[in-house]
Amino acid sequence: MLEGGEAAGKSTQSRILADRRGAVLTREPGGTALGERVRSVLLDRSSGEIAPRAELMLVLAARAEHVAEVILPALEAGRDVVCDRFEGSTLAYQGYGRGLPLEEVRAACAVAAGGLEPDCTVLVEVDDRVAAARRDGEADRIEAADGPFHERVRAGYRELAVAGGWAVVDGDASVEVVADRVAAAVEGVVGAGRPRGVP
């Protein structure tokens, strides 16, 4: 799973990693018809303020469907799965960012995913100025949150990475260099994937 703050380059790196490993590529919130509808609600600024626990429940409803419809079937078929965000994002955003108790969030995540946990999590970190330069268009509801919120999310990611033994990759370099770093980090944990292009 790839994790990181806004404009860290996770989506690009997830696509490259999935291609290199011949893996199923998916994302959260999203990945299913229901998940994409939930994503729209969560990111649409017209949704306004959403109570933190309500936001958490929306994220986890999408995850439960995602695990059942996409992730588990792929794993049962012997496929690797590369997911752009998973439990780490929920802990960082709804736990550290929104201030919900971490153990409460962890327990809810475990229920939503049926206990499924990633074999490898990579945190892509970028400098604030690099992230700001990469953003284009109008900020979505999460991106538009205040600075202290995003600072808590960043700090949370760092704590989660240390506690969870995640691989941490500097995302400030070129796309190609970061992709090589991500691939090396993943191979160091789970080994080489399928050759590129193998379904």
Phi, psi and chi 1 to 4 in degrees:
 res  aa     phi    psi   chi1   chi2   chi3   chi4
   1 MET       -  141.2  -54.3  -57.7  172.7      -
   2 LEU  -106.3  134.1  -93.3   70.5      -      -
   3 GLU  -127.3  161.8  -62.8  -75.1    0.8      -
   4 GLY   158.9  165.8      -      -      -      -
   5 GLY   -76.2 -171.6      -      -      -      -
   6 GLU   -64.7  138.0  -53.0  -55.0  -43.6      -
   7 ALA    61.4   27.6      -      -      -      -
   8 ALA   -80.0  -13.6      -      -      -      -
   9 GLY    93.8   14.0      -      -      -      -
  10 LYS   -59.5  -43.6  -63.6  177.4  -63.3   35.5
  11 SER   -63.4  -44.0  -62.4      -      -      -
  12 THR   -62.5  -46.2  -63.0      -      -      -
  13 GLN   -68.6  -32.7  -66.4  -56.8  -31.6      -
  14 SER   -63.5  -43.4  -65.8      -      -      -
  15 ARG   -62.3  -44.7  -72.7 -165.9  -63.3  -89.0
  16 ILE   -64.9  -44.6  -65.5  170.9      -      -
  17 LEU   -63.0  -43.9  179.4   63.6      -      -
  18 ALA   -62.2  -40.0      -      -      -      -
  19 ASP   -64.2  -43.7  179.8   57.9      -      -
  20 ARG   -64.7  -34.4  -73.0 -173.7  174.7 -171.4
  21 ARG   -97.3   -1.8  -63.2 -172.6   64.5   84.7
  22 GLY    62.8   37.5      -      -      -      -
  23 ALA  -101.3  162.9      -      -      -      -
  24 VAL   -74.8  129.3  172.6      -      -      -
  25 LEU  -103.5  131.1  172.1   64.3      -      -
  26 THR  -149.5  178.2 -170.5      -      -      -
  27 ARG  -149.2  162.2   69.6  175.9 -177.1  175.3
  28 GLU  -133.9  149.3  -71.3 -156.0   -6.5      -
  29 PRO   -66.2  145.5   23.1  -30.2      -      -
  30 GLY   141.4 -152.7      -      -      -      -
  31 GLY    86.0  -18.5      -      -      -      -
  32 THR  -138.8  169.4   66.2      -      -      -
  33 ALA   -59.9  -45.0      -      -      -      -
  34 LEU   -64.1  -44.8  173.3   64.6      -      -
  35 GLY   -60.3  -38.9      -      -      -      -
  36 GLU   -68.9  -33.7  -67.0  -60.9  -31.1      -
  37 ARG   -68.1  -40.6  -67.4  175.1   69.2 -179.7
  38 VAL   -63.9  -41.4  171.0      -      -      -
  39 ARG   -56.7  -43.4 -178.5 -175.5 -175.6   88.4
  40 SER   -60.2  -42.6  -65.2      -      -      -
  41 VAL   -64.5  -44.8  170.8      -      -      -
  42 LEU   -66.0  -35.7  -71.9  167.9      -      -
  43 LEU   -94.9  -17.3  -60.7 -173.6      -      -
  44 ASP   -73.0  121.7 -169.9  -19.6      -      -
  45 ARG   -63.5  -23.5  -67.1 -179.7   71.9  163.8
  46 SER   -70.5  -11.9   69.0      -      -      -
  47 SER   -69.0  -20.5  -63.6      -      -      -
  48 GLY    65.8 -153.7      -      -      -      -
  49 GLU   -72.4  131.7  -67.9  -67.1  -33.7      -
  50 ILE  -119.2  129.9  -60.7  175.9      -      -
  51 ALA   -55.6  138.7      -      -      -      -
  52 PRO   -50.8  -44.7  -31.1   38.6      -      -
  53 ARG   -69.6  -32.8  -79.0 -171.7  174.7   81.4
  54 ALA   -66.4  -41.3      -      -      -      -
  55 GLU   -61.0  -43.7 -174.2  176.8   83.6      -
  56 LEU   -59.6  -45.7  173.0   64.9      -      -
  57 MET   -65.2  -35.6  -68.2  -60.1  105.2      -
  58 LEU   -63.9  -47.2  -74.8  168.0      -      -
  59 VAL   -57.3  -43.6  169.1      -      -      -
  60 LEU   -78.5  -27.8  -64.2 -177.5      -      -
  61 ALA   -63.0  -43.5      -      -      -      -
  62 ALA   -62.5  -39.1      -      -      -      -
  63 ARG   -66.9  -42.8  176.4  163.2  -53.7  141.9
  64 ALA   -58.0  -43.5      -      -      -      -
  65 GLU   -67.1  -40.4 -174.6   78.3   -6.6      -
  66 HIS   -62.1  -46.1 -170.7 -150.5      -      -
  67 VAL   -62.5  -45.0  168.5      -      -      -
  68 ALA   -68.7  -38.4      -      -      -      -
  69 GLU   -90.9  -32.4  -78.3 -163.6   14.0      -
  70 VAL  -118.4  -56.4  177.6      -      -      -
  71 ILE   -70.2  -53.4  -62.4  178.0      -      -
  72 LEU   -61.5  -45.9  -85.1 -179.8      -      -
  73 PRO   -58.2  -38.3  -28.4   37.4      -      -
  74 ALA   -65.6  -45.6      -      -      -      -
  75 LEU   -63.8  -41.2  -65.8  175.0      -      -
  76 GLU   -66.2  -24.0  -71.3  168.4   -4.2      -
  77 ALA   -87.3    3.4      -      -      -      -
  78 GLY    84.2   15.6      -      -      -      -
  79 ARG   -93.2  148.5  -58.7  -70.3  -56.3  -82.1
  80 ASP   -76.6  152.5  -75.8  -16.7      -      -
  81 VAL  -127.1  130.0  175.8      -      -      -
  82 VAL  -112.3  119.8  172.7      -      -      -
  83 CYS  -117.8  127.8 -169.5      -      -      -
  84 ASP   -82.3   95.9  177.8   -5.4      -      -
  85 ARG    84.3  143.7  -62.7 -163.4 -175.5  -77.5
  86 PHE  -158.1 -136.8 -161.0   66.7      -      -
  87 GLU   -59.5  -36.1  179.9  179.1  -24.8      -
  88 GLY   -57.4  -39.7      -      -      -      -
  89 SER   -65.9  -39.0  -76.5      -      -      -
  90 THR   -63.7  -43.5  -46.3      -      -      -
  91 LEU   -65.4  -41.1  -70.9  163.3      -      -
  92 ALA   -69.8  -46.0      -      -      -      -
  93 TYR   -84.0  -51.1  -78.5   80.3      -      -
  94 GLN   -84.6  -27.8  -77.9   71.4   49.9      -
  95 GLY   -81.4  -76.2      -      -      -      -
  96 TYR   -65.4  -45.8  -72.0   90.3      -      -
  97 GLY   -67.6  -51.4      -      -      -      -
  98 ARG   -88.5  -11.5  -60.4  -61.9 -170.9 -158.1
  99 GLY    87.1   15.7      -      -      -      -
 100 LEU   -75.6  148.0  -66.7  176.4      -      -
 101 PRO   -58.1  129.5  -23.9   34.5      -      -
 102 LEU   -60.3  -41.2  -71.6 -179.4      -      -
 103 GLU   -66.7  -33.5  -70.8  -46.6  -53.7      -
 104 GLU   -64.1  -43.4  178.6 -179.3  -55.9      -
 105 VAL   -66.4  -42.9  176.5      -      -      -
 106 ARG   -60.2  -44.4  -74.7 -174.2 -163.8  -82.5
 107 ALA   -63.7  -41.6      -      -      -      -
 108 ALA   -65.9  -38.3      -      -      -      -
 109 CYS   -61.8  -42.3  -76.3      -      -      -
 110 ALA   -62.3  -39.8      -      -      -      -
 111 VAL   -65.0  -47.6  171.5      -      -      -
 112 ALA   -62.0  -38.3      -      -      -      -
 113 ALA   -93.0    2.2      -      -      -      -
 114 GLY    61.5   28.9      -      -      -      -
 115 GLY    84.4   -2.0      -      -      -      -
 116 LEU   -68.6  132.3 -177.7   69.5      -      -
 117 GLU  -130.1  147.9  -64.3 -178.3   -5.4      -
 118 PRO   -68.5  147.3   23.1  -32.1      -      -
 119 ASP   -72.4  -29.2  -67.5  -39.0      -      -
 120 CYS  -149.9  134.0  176.4      -      -      -
 121 THR  -123.4  130.9  -61.1      -      -      -
 122 VAL  -116.9  125.4  178.6      -      -      -
 123 LEU   -97.7  120.8  173.7   61.7      -      -
 124 VAL   -97.2  116.7 -178.5      -      -      -
 125 GLU  -108.4  138.7  -76.1 -163.7  -41.0      -
 126 VAL  -133.1  152.8  -65.0      -      -      -
 127 ASP   -63.8  146.1 -177.9   87.9      -      -
 128 ASP   -54.8  -40.3  -68.7  -13.6      -      -
 129 ARG   -67.7  -37.0  -70.7  169.2  -64.3 -179.1
 130 VAL   -65.6  -43.9  172.8      -      -      -
 131 ALA   -61.2  -43.6      -      -      -      -
 132 ALA   -62.6  -38.6      -      -      -      -
 133 ALA   -69.5  -25.9      -      -      -      -
 134 ARG   -81.6  -21.7  -71.4  177.3  177.6  174.2
 135 ARG   -70.0  138.7  -67.7 -167.4 -174.5   98.8
 136 ASP  -139.6  151.6   56.1   -2.5      -      -
 137 GLY    79.2 -178.2      -      -      -      -
 138 GLU   -73.5  137.5 -176.3 -179.6    4.0      -
 139 ALA   -65.8  140.6      -      -      -      -
 140 ASP   -79.5 -177.2   62.7   36.2      -      -
 141 ARG   -60.9  -38.3 -166.4 -177.4   69.8   86.2
 142 ILE   -75.3  -46.2  -58.9  -64.1      -      -
 143 GLU   -59.0  -32.6  -68.7  170.1  -19.7      -
 144 ALA   -79.7   -3.4      -      -      -      -
 145 ALA   -61.7  158.4      -      -      -      -
 146 ASP   -68.5  165.8   61.6   21.7      -      -
 147 GLY   -56.6  -45.5      -      -      -      -
 148 PRO   -58.3  -35.2  -29.6   37.2      -      -
 149 PHE   -60.2  -49.7  168.8   79.3      -      -
 150 HIS   -68.1  -30.4  -70.5  -70.9      -      -
 151 GLU   -66.0  -40.6  -71.1  170.3    8.7      -
 152 ARG   -64.9  -39.1  -67.7 -167.4  -62.3  -86.6
 153 VAL   -62.2  -47.2  169.5      -      -      -
 154 ARG   -61.0  -45.3  -77.6 -168.1  -67.2  -88.0
 155 ALA   -63.3  -39.0      -      -      -      -
 156 GLY   -62.8  -43.9      -      -      -      -
 157 TYR   -57.9  -43.0  -92.7  132.1      -      -
 158 ARG   -63.1  -42.7  -66.5 -173.7 -170.2  107.7
 159 GLU   -65.0  -42.1  -72.4 -171.3   23.6      -
 160 LEU   -63.2  -39.7  -68.6  166.1      -      -
 161 ALA   -63.4  -43.6      -      -      -      -
 162 VAL   -66.5  -48.2  170.8      -      -      -
 163 ALA   -67.0  -34.2      -      -      -      -
 164 GLY   -94.8   -2.4      -      -      -      -
 165 GLY    67.0   30.8      -      -      -      -
 166 TRP   -69.8  155.6  -61.9   -2.5      -      -
 167 ALA   -79.4  137.7      -      -      -      -
 168 VAL  -118.1  125.3  179.1      -      -      -
 169 VAL  -118.3  133.6  167.8      -      -      -
 170 ASP   -73.8  116.6 -178.6   -9.3      -      -
 171 GLY   -95.4    9.7      -      -      -      -
 172 ASP   -77.3  -16.2  -70.8  -11.8      -      -
 173 ALA   -78.7 -173.2      -      -      -      -
 174 SER   -65.6  160.4   69.0      -      -      -
 175 VAL   -54.7  -44.1  170.1      -      -      -
 176 GLU   -65.8  -42.8  -65.4   77.4   11.9      -
 177 VAL   -66.0  -43.9  168.1      -      -      -
 178 VAL   -63.5  -39.5  175.8      -      -      -
 179 ALA   -60.9  -40.8      -      -      -      -
 180 ASP   -65.3  -38.2  -72.9  -17.0      -      -
 181 ARG   -66.0  -43.0  -68.5  171.4  178.8  169.2
 182 VAL   -63.6  -46.0  169.4      -      -      -
 183 ALA   -60.9  -41.7      -      -      -      -
 184 ALA   -64.8  -40.7      -      -      -      -
 185 ALA   -63.2  -43.2      -      -      -      -
 186 VAL   -67.7  -45.1  171.8      -      -      -
 187 GLU   -62.0  -32.1  -72.9 -175.8   16.3      -
 188 GLY   -65.2  -21.6      -      -      -      -
 189 VAL  -102.0  -46.8  175.9      -      -      -
 190 VAL  -115.1    0.3  -61.2      -      -      -
 191 GLY    85.5 -179.6      -      -      -      -
 192 ALA   -71.7  150.5      -      -      -      -
 193 GLY   -93.5 -166.7      -      -      -      -
 194 ARG   -69.4  154.8  -63.5  165.4 -179.3 -107.8
 195 PRO   -59.1  150.2  -21.9   32.7      -      -
 196 ARG   -55.4  134.8 -177.4  177.5  -55.8 -179.3
 197 GLY    89.4   -9.7      -      -      -      -
 198 VAL   -80.2  124.2  174.1      -      -      -
 199 PRO   -73.8      -   26.6  -32.8      -      -
